Amino acid sequence: MVVHDRRLGRRAAKGVAAALAVLLWGAAASADTVRWQEDAPARYTVQNGDTLWDIAERFLSAPWQWPRVWRRNPQVDNPGLIYPGDVLYLRDCDGAPCLGLERGRRVVKLSPQMRTLPRRQVVPPLPMRVLDAFLRDHRVVNASAPLDELAYVIGGEDRRLISGAGDQVFVRAAASSRLAGRETGQRLGIFRPGETYQSAAGEPLGQELSSIGEGVLVSHSDDIARLHVHQAAREVRRGDVVLPLDPGLPTDDITPRAPRRAMNGRIVGVPGGVRFIGRLQVVAIDLGTEDGLQPGHVLRIAQQGERVADPRTGERVRLPGEVAGSLVVFRPYDRVSYAIVMAATGTLSVGDSVRSPR
């Protein structure tokens, strides 16, 4: 919810934003120029549940340019350290617009009893709870690491083919697998192979894995390990893959920003088999670390153009696509990456192209 300073009317807020925008734009603006929203608020109070992207989107047409408006702001050393209750306001920095900050000070009434105040949580760059929850349930195995090199369930106790929470299963782990040398008592994830992501030419980019549950390593002898299943969203079957759990995402690595070089790719899948894509949905794209992609990189999304018949030749021609959104990469692998859609002006779908915003 937007909270404006009630002392400034809407007309005044728009006037301040427009005046600062004129200072910024000058006679012309390049593609890399910071562009302010026409209806940017004169003041905004940061709310619980806000993300840096949400806040930046209220002021900037390109939210990933957020750090640039802090360059000449002596009040904040780190633009990521913003808290609920802080007030952001438009100001003039030597003829260029920027954002000022008023630190929120909480009023505490004195009482005979000692009161412990909860620690203020820093506003995250993106909806981290959504991303962390997604990564607990999904991951990608790089094309260079085939499934037959991963540890897998070979059966359950009493010759069971299907097991669940509370059961124990046997896992076979090759010496080259990521379970080699693991100590007993460690928590492990149980996954089921899903979609194989492919390039436009049909070349495999990575194998998606979906979480089945979690277990604890009880014992291991040679290449056979015993795993106690303590949590299972679905039944555990023979052939399911066992891997160490991924740590949570470090927020410092996901500062939204444009890639330094040109990127061109496409959306190759949506975990869960969803056909149409909207805001805050996770997608897989056919770009990865081998292409220079890093966590926090922002890409524009262009919808596929309609296919029409050429009236002279009769051939089917695809019309140029239109920019219809943007996404932020949060988990890149070698040749494929997971990204979250942060803006969508239309319905997106698998096959839509992605490219650098410049």
C-alpha positions in Angstrom: 0.0 0.0 0.0 1.3 3.4 -0.9 1.5 5.9 2.0 1.9 9.5 0.9 2.6 12.5 3.1 -0.9 13.9 3.5 0.5 17.5 3.7 1.4 17.2 0.0 -1.6 16.9 -2.3 -1.5 14.8 -5.4 -1.1 17.9 -7.5 2.0 19.0 -5.6 3.5 15.5 -5.8 3.1 15.4 -9.5 4.5 18.9 -9.8 7.7 17.9 -7.9 8.1 14.8 -9.9 7.6 16.6 -13.2 10.0 19.4 -12.3 12.7 16.9 -11.4 12.1 14.9 -14.5 12.6 18.0 -16.6 16.0 18.6 -14.9 16.9 15.0 -15.6 15.8 14.7 -19.2 17.2 17.9 -20.6 16.8 18.2 -24.4 17.1 14.5 -25.1 17.5 11.2 -23.2 19.6 8.2 -24.1 18.5 4.6 -23.5 20.7 4.5 -20.4 19.2 7.6 -18.8 17.4 7.3 -15.6 13.7 7.9 -16.3 11.3 8.9 -13.5 7.7 7.9 -13.4 5.3 10.7 -14.4 3.2 10.0 -11.3 6.2 9.4 -8.9 5.2 10.3 -5.3 6.9 13.3 -3.7 7.2 11.2 -0.6 6.8 7.5 0.2 6.9 5.6 3.5 8.4 2.2 3.3 6.0 -0.6 4.3 6.4 -4.1 5.7 6.3 -6.5 2.8 7.9 -4.0 0.3 10.8 -5.0 -1.8 13.4 -2.7 -3.3 12.0 -3.5 -6.7 8.5 -2.5 -5.6 9.8 0.8 -4.2 12.0 1.6 -7.2 9.1 0.9 -9.5 7.1 3.7 -7.8 9.8 6.2 -8.8 11.6 4.8 -11.8 10.6 3.5 -15.2 13.5 1.1 -15.0 13.5 -0.2 -11.4 17.0 -1.8 -11.8 18.5 1.6 -12.0 17.7 2.1 -8.4 21.4 2.4 -7.2 22.1 5.2 -9.6 19.8 7.6 -7.8 21.8 7.2 -4.6 25.2 8.2 -6.1 25.1 11.6 -4.5 23.0 10.8 -1.5 25.2 11.2 1.6 22.5 9.8 3.9 22.8 6.2 2.7 26.0 4.3 2.2 24.2 1.2 0.9 21.0 1.6 -1.1 20.1 -1.9 0.0 19.9 -0.9 3.7 16.4 0.5 3.8 13.9 -0.4 6.5 10.1 -0.2 7.0 9.2 3.2 8.4 11.9 5.0 6.4 10.6 7.9 4.2 11.9 8.4 0.7 11.4 11.8 -1.0 12.4 13.4 -4.3 15.1 16.0 -4.0 17.5 18.0 -6.2 21.2 17.0 -6.1 23.2 19.8 -7.8 20.7 20.1 -10.7 20.0 16.4 -11.0 17.1 14.5 -9.4 17.8 12.0 -6.7 16.1 10.4 -3.7 16.5 11.6 -0.1 15.9 9.5 3.0 14.4 10.3 6.4 15.2 7.5 8.8 12.0 6.2 10.5 12.3 6.6 14.3 10.0 4.4 16.3 8.2 6.1 19.3 8.4 3.9 22.4 6.3 4.8 25.5 8.1 4.4 28.8 6.6 1.9 31.2 7.7 0.3 34.5 8.4 -2.9 32.6 11.3 -3.5 30.3 10.2 -4.0 26.7 12.3 -5.8 24.0 11.8 -4.3 20.6 11.9 -6.6 17.5 14.9 -6.1 15.2 14.0 -4.2 12.1 14.3 -6.3 9.0 16.1 -4.9 5.9 13.8 -4.5 2.9 14.9 -7.3 0.5 15.6 -6.6 -3.2 13.1 -9.2 -4.4 10.4 -11.4 -2.8 13.0 -13.7 -1.2 10.5 -16.0 0.5 9.0 -16.8 -2.9 12.4 -17.5 -4.4 13.7 -19.6 -1.4 10.5 -21.6 -1.4 10.8 -22.2 -5.1 14.5 -23.4 -4.9 13.5 -25.9 -2.1 11.2 -27.5 -4.6 13.1 -27.1 -7.9 16.6 -27.2 -9.2 18.4 -28.0 -12.5 21.1 -30.5 -13.2 23.5 -29.2 -15.8 23.7 -31.0 -19.1 27.3 -31.8 -18.3 26.2 -33.9 -15.2 24.0 -36.7 -16.5 21.4 -38.3 -14.2 23.2 -41.6 -14.1 26.1 -40.0 -12.2 23.7 -38.9 -9.4 22.7 -40.9 -6.3 19.3 -42.5 -6.7 16.8 -44.6 -4.7 17.0 -48.3 -5.5 14.3 -49.5 -3.1 12.7 -49.4 0.3 12.7 -51.7 3.3 10.8 -55.0 3.0 11.1 -54.7 -0.8 8.8 -51.8 -1.0 8.6 -50.1 -4.4 6.9 -47.0 -2.9 7.9 -45.3 0.4 6.7 -42.3 2.5 7.5 -40.2 5.6 8.8 -42.4 8.4 10.2 -45.1 6.1 13.7 -45.9 5.2 15.0 -46.3 1.7 18.2 -47.5 0.1 20.2 -45.2 -2.1 23.0 -46.1 -4.5 25.7 -43.5 -4.8 28.6 -43.7 -7.3 32.0 -42.5 -6.2 31.6 -39.5 -8.5 28.2 -38.5 -7.0 27.8 -35.5 -4.7 26.9 -37.9 -1.8 30.4 -39.4 -1.7 32.0 -38.7 1.7 28.8 -37.4 3.3 28.5 -37.9 7.1 25.6 -39.6 8.8 22.9 -37.3 10.2 23.0 -34.9 7.2 19.8 -33.8 5.6 19.4 -34.6 1.9 16.8 -33.8 -0.7 14.8 -36.3 -2.7 14.0 -35.2 -6.2 12.2 -36.6 -9.3 13.4 -35.8 -12.8 11.1 -33.5 -14.8 11.3 -31.5 -17.9 14.5 -31.4 -20.0 15.1 -27.9 -21.1 16.3 -27.5 -24.7 17.6 -24.8 -27.0 15.7 -23.7 -30.1 17.8 -26.3 -32.0 16.8 -29.1 -29.7 20.1 -29.3 -27.8 19.8 -30.2 -24.1 20.5 -27.4 -21.7 19.7 -28.9 -18.3 17.4 -31.4 -16.5 14.8 -30.0 -14.1 14.3 -31.8 -10.8 11.2 -31.5 -8.6 11.3 -32.0 -4.9 9.6 -35.1 -3.4 10.8 -34.8 0.2 13.7 -34.8 2.5 15.6 -37.4 4.4 18.5 -38.0 6.8 21.5 -40.1 6.0 21.5 -43.0 8.5 24.4 -45.1 7.3 26.4 -46.0 4.2 28.5 -48.9 3.2 30.5 -48.9 -0.1 28.1 -47.5 -2.7 24.9 -48.2 -0.8 23.4 -45.7 1.8 20.4 -45.9 4.1 18.2 -42.8 4.2 15.4 -42.1 6.7 12.6 -40.2 5.0 11.3 -37.7 7.5 9.2 -35.5 5.1 7.5 -36.4 1.8 5.1 -34.4 -0.2 4.7 -37.3 -2.6 5.5 -41.0 -2.5 9.2 -41.9 -2.9 9.9 -44.2 -5.8 12.7 -46.2 -7.2 14.9 -44.0 -9.5 14.2 -40.8 -7.5 17.4 -38.7 -7.2 19.1 -37.8 -3.9 21.1 -34.6 -3.6 22.4 -32.3 -0.8 20.0 -29.4 0.0 20.8 -26.0 -1.5 21.5 -23.2 0.9 19.2 -20.2 0.9 19.8 -17.3 -1.6 22.2 -14.6 -0.4 20.4 -11.3 -0.9 23.7 -9.5 -1.5 24.1 -11.4 -4.8 20.7 -10.4 -6.2 21.0 -6.6 -6.7 18.9 -6.0 -9.9 21.0 -4.5 -12.6 21.4 -4.6 -16.4 24.0 -7.0 -17.9 27.1 -5.3 -19.1 26.9 -7.0 -22.5 24.1 -7.8 -24.9 22.1 -10.9 -24.0 19.5 -12.6 -26.3 17.6 -15.7 -25.4 14.1 -17.0 -24.9 11.8 -18.5 -22.2 12.2 -22.3 -22.5 9.9 -23.5 -19.7 7.7 -22.8 -16.7 8.2 -25.2 -13.7 4.9 -26.8 -13.0 3.8 -27.0 -16.6 1.9 -23.6 -16.6 1.3 -22.4 -20.2 0.7 -18.7 -19.7 3.0 -16.6 -17.5 2.2 -13.5 -15.3 3.9 -11.4 -12.7 5.9 -13.1 -9.9 6.0 -16.4 -11.8 9.3 -18.3 -12.2 10.5 -19.2 -15.7 13.5 -21.0 -17.2 15.5 -19.2 -19.9 18.1 -20.6 -22.2 20.9 -18.4 -20.9 23.4 -19.2 -18.1 26.7 -18.5 -16.6 28.5 -19.6 -19.8 26.8 -16.6 -21.4 27.9 -14.3 -18.7 24.5 -14.3 -16.8 24.7 -13.5 -13.1 22.1 -13.4 -10.2 20.4 -10.0 -10.4 20.6 -9.5 -14.1 17.5 -7.9 -15.6 16.2 -8.8 -19.0 13.3 -7.4 -21.0 10.7 -9.9 -22.3 9.2 -9.5 -25.8 6.1 -11.5 -26.8 6.3 -13.6 -29.9 4.8 -11.8 -32.8 1.8 -13.2 -34.6 2.3 -15.5 -37.6 0.6 -14.2 -40.8 0.5 -15.4 -44.4 2.4 -13.4 -46.9 -0.2 -12.3 -49.5 2.2 -12.8 -52.4 4.3 -15.8 -51.5 1.9 -17.6 -49.2 4.7 -18.3 -46.7 4.1 -18.0 -43.0 5.9 -14.9 -41.5 6.3 -14.1 -37.9 5.7 -10.4 -37.1 8.2 -8.6 -34.7 7.4 -9.0 -31.0 6.6 -6.3 -28.5 8.2 -5.7 -25.1 5.7 -6.9 -22.6 7.6 -7.3 -19.3 10.9 -7.8 -17.5 12.4 -10.5 -15.4 15.3 -10.9 -12.9 17.6 -13.9 -12.9 18.1 -15.4 -9.4 19.6 -18.8 -10.0 21.8 -19.3 -13.1 23.2 -22.7 -14.0 25.7 -23.4 -16.8 23.3 -23.0 -19.8 19.9 -22.4 -18.3 18.7 -20.1 -15.5 15.7 -19.5 -13.3 14.3 -16.0 -13.3 11.2 -14.3 -11.7 8.9 -12.1 -13.8 8.7 -8.8 -12.1 6.6 -6.9 -14.7 4.1 -8.1 -17.3 1.9 -5.8 -19.4 0.4 -8.8 -21.2 0.2 -12.6 -21.1 3.6 -14.1 -21.6 4.3 -17.7 -22.8 7.1 -20.2 -23.4 9.0 -19.1 -26.5 8.9 -15.4 -25.8 12.3 -13.8 -26.3 14.4 -12.1 -23.6 17.2 -9.6 -24.1 19.2 -6.9 -22.4 17.2 -3.8 -21.5 19.6 -1.4 -23.3 
